[in-house]
Amino acid sequence: MNARIRARAADRRGRALAPGTRVRIAAEEGQAEGTVVRVLDDYGTVTVLIEKPAKAERMYPITEVEAL
């Protein structure tokens, strides 16, 4: 087990980003909303499930998502 303590991924306002968190994607037209599926801290990205207009999983830099 790794004894190193890792910081949790957080949006620009310091709110935690974890699987299941509802987020707004600033990079999308009209600021789409979705749910975090997985967080890749080492790469600074999150995978978000966007349900409208069609279900799709997309990866975004952590800096472009904001927890709701």
N, C-alpha and C positions, 0 to 999 in steps of 0.2 A: 504494500500500500504506500502511496506517495504521501510523505509527511508534509510536503509543501502546501501552504495555504494559498488557495487561488481566489482572486476577487471574482465576484459574480458579475455577469454581463449586465449592464445597465444602459438605459437610454440617456439622452442628453440632460434630462432633468434628474437623473440619479435613480429612477424607478427600475426595479429588477425586471429583467427579461428572462422568462423561463417558459418551457413548454406549457401551452394552455393559456398564456397571457394574451388578451386582446390588444391589438396594436393598430395604429394608423400609419400608413406608409406615405411619407412626405414626397417621395420620388414619383409616385403614381399620379396620373391625371385625376383631379378631383379628390385627392387624398383618400384612396381606398383603405378599407379596414380589413383585417384578417386575424388569424390566430397563429401564434408561434408554434411550430411543429418541433424544431430542434434549434439549439444554439451552438454555434461553432466558435467558441471564444478564441481559439488559436488563430483563426482566420478573420476574426472580427465581423462575422456574418451570422445572420439568422435565416432559417427557412420558414416562410410564412404561407399558410393555407388561405388563399383568397377565395371566397365563395360566390361573389357576384362580379361580373355577369355570369361567369362559369367557374367551376371549381378548378383551381390550379395551385400548385406549390411553386413558389419562387424564392430565390435567395436574394437577400438585400444586405448591404453593409449596416452594421448596428447603428451608425450615425444617421441613417435614413428612416428609422422606425421610432415610434413614440408610443409608450404604453398608455392605454386608456384607463 
